[in-house]
């Protein structure tokens, strides 16, 4: 154990030398490396968590830099995938931590592979479908996870322990209808609310990983920084007897009825993401040569970017495609068929 690096943390008696040793043997997965995810990753790596898996589908843009505090202007200029940029920064912070970055969209195809072999899952995502997917894996494999979300000046967090607390679907049986929930792209967000929510999530993570379960927060915490509100709701009695996930063990998000190509309009971003029905690789070299004939093309080791007509394609090697410049799924599907051939 590096007593110098972790000396102040070891002096904190609820952790101490024994707890620090547990942290260094722990495995944590972080889903989403936006604002919450980067703050969580920073806390986990600086605290000496032994293994941290970093999962994100997106790349760094200039608009991220106001609140996603691991990234810098060079990352945005180079259009680095967030998982790659985060791993580079975190390795410089603590080279003893085993970092495992994955540039991918968490789906029913890969969720069990990416999440079932860790001690804890931390939520840095920005949509309920992914959270319900995490919830399914959590229950199926009895892995705790810590839900978190932030938008505007508001934030929320809750620690979910399978078989002990309500699960996410107990508390929120259905995701908000499309277009009804505020997002950072429609309502904005200030950086301080990110740090508040991530601080609660990270502290709960430390409690779980050192085994101090008596200290865990059993309430759902809600914060509104601008209006100076802090609410704690006691939800420990809200486990639903008919919950399809934690009671009936129907893993609807891990085993969806519809296994066709997934097309999602990313709220507020004028972007449609298209994920093929089966994971497969795209020959970016060949595609680059084709698209050069019709538009402007840029390339890095992680993705191909092409500007065609008034639209931009971002194509990843695993077959995932972002169509920027439209929020209409039929338009995006037509463009992909026309220029990429999928």
Beta strands, then each sheet from edge to edge (+ up, - down):
strand 1: 27-31
strand 2: 51-56
strand 3: 98-103
strand 4: 120-123
strand 5: 144-151
strand 6: 154-160
strand 7: 219-224
strand 8: 229-234
strand 9: 262-266
strand 10: 271-275
strand 11: 296-300
strand 12: 303-308
strand 13: 311-316
strand 14: 321-324
sheet 1: 3+ 2+ 1+ 4+ 5+ 6- 7+ 8-
sheet 2: 9+ 10- 14+ 13- 12+ 11-
end
